[in-house]
Amino acid sequence: MNLKTWCAVVVAASAGISPGVGASVNYVPARLSPPPPAREFRGAWIATVGNIDWPSKPGLPVAEQKAELIGLLDHAAKLRLNAVIFQVRPSCDALYPSTLEPWSEYLTGTMGQAPSPAYDPLAFALEQAHLRGLELHAWFNPYRAGAAVAKSPVSANHIRRTRPQLVREYGKSFWLDPGEREVQEYSLRVVMDVVKRYDVDGVHFDDYFYPYKETVGGQELDFPDEASWRKFGVASHLSRDDWRRENVNQFIQRVYKSIKATKPWVKFGISPFGIWRPGNPAQIRGLDSYAQLYADSRKWLINGWLDYCAPQLYWPIEPKEQSFPALLTWWDQQNPLKRHIWPGMGTARARSKWKPDEIPNQIRLAQKQPVSAGHIHWNLKSLLRNPELETKLEHGLYSQAALIPASKWLDSTPPGTPNLTAIVDAARAVKLTWSPDKDESVRWWLLQTRRGGQWTTEILPGQVQSRWLASPRPDAIALSAVDRVGNASSPAGRLLQN
């Protein structure tokens, strides 16, 4: 027996295959050029505040909480989404064990009360999302300290009790004061605690900075930040509005730099209100987030203080004063550093208020953007409740899996080509085994197979290194490694030889 034959026997034996079986059918190395995979961010928000998406109600047994979350993630994977935005800090509370903030009431019904038996919902969500080929972005509300929907008494270790001088009551809710320098330090520490301890793919903020304006008796209330204005604002020589905006600007910049200094591959994304200022573009009317929320989201994008911007474009295509395509085009034009623009879509409104093709048509528009395709559904449960839309997407725009677009400003070097083996067993099924080139870290594997001239795409977790292929056998197999920021290697190819 020569060396080549002996190696073939060893490889076959390691796969549980008898020597000689399937000898007339095998796969040989080949240079293949499969079609480029679809590149599109397909996300959905999973909101925990008020039990909007998960868990369905507070106080569920842990087993039911886990089953519900698995059901949501299974649904996302079946639909071929590739990311979920999971709310981990609704109101200075935590959906994970924290020494900084109390357990969220939306888990157990009582703020500060841990789940029993003990488990870590964020770690569980990460594990289950990654097993299904889904990125998970940890979603924080940086300033909210008490939502109007909250019902539980405030726990002794919540910031409203431990550092009340940083908190302001405003209307029906409570907020950290962005003008207090200690607030920046505190919220940044919370974010970075999660970045350091968890294998998150991204950090995400939504549209709550300074709060939306509240009214009492028809009168608009101003945010009660007189104390911080006198301490810090007056000396800044800025107008009060500009000072408020600068408080938020500084925090956004610090969060971005801190994430990149710790884990450069973790993406930072923000989902601001969809209108920066009325009149931008000229036809647009609506809330002025620059003036009312003190959110200069255009500045964050222009300066590259985020990796993706997901403006909440929760309006249909046709109305001119809040036009989805007009606003999307405007945001694309404010992007000199070519960051990702992945609009938030009002999927929750689609079933009852919009035409059946509204969301698919919005997705088609988002696919044509100059930098990258992508969108985020508000919210995941709204997809579950709209089976007609789901069917359209699953068998149409989402019929093939998609890789998340690469963030090449974070890293532009692709991984090396993986090592791939394909063996036909006694039942003439195909077993693939593979490993990364050298000691590279691989986040996903891109597996492409060809049958009858038709290529199919699958995205597998980085920890998976083997796969059985269903009958009929493919005539060509291509496997690429994908790193943490989305760079793909050249494919390892195998061609069926009879």
Buried (B, 14 or more C-beta within 10 A) or exposed (E): EEEEEEEBBEEBEEBEBEEEBBEEEBBEEBEBEBEEBBBBBBBBBBBBBBBBBBBEEBBBEBEEBBEBBBEBBEBBBEBBBBBBBBBBBBBBBBBBBBEBBBBBBBBBBBBBBBBEEEBBBBBBBBBBBBBBBBBBBBBBBBBBBBBEBBEBEBBEBBBBEEBEEBBBEBBEBBBBBBBBBEBBEBBBEBBBBBBEBBBBBBBBBBBBBBBBBBEEEEEEEEBEBBBBBEEBBEEBEBEBEBBBBBBBBEBBBBBBEBBBEEBEBBBBBBBBBBBBBBEBEEBBEBBBBBEBBBBBBBBBBBBBBBBBBBBBBBBBBEEEEBBBBBBBBBBBEBBEEEBBBBBBBBBBBBBEEBEEEBBBBBBEBBBEBEBBBBBBBBBBBBBBBBEEBBEBBBEEBBEBBBBBBBBEEBBEEBBBBBBBBBBBBEEEBBBBBBBBBEEBEBBBBBBBBBBEEEBEBBBBBBEBBEBEBEEEBBBBBBBBBBBBBBBBBBBBBBBBEE
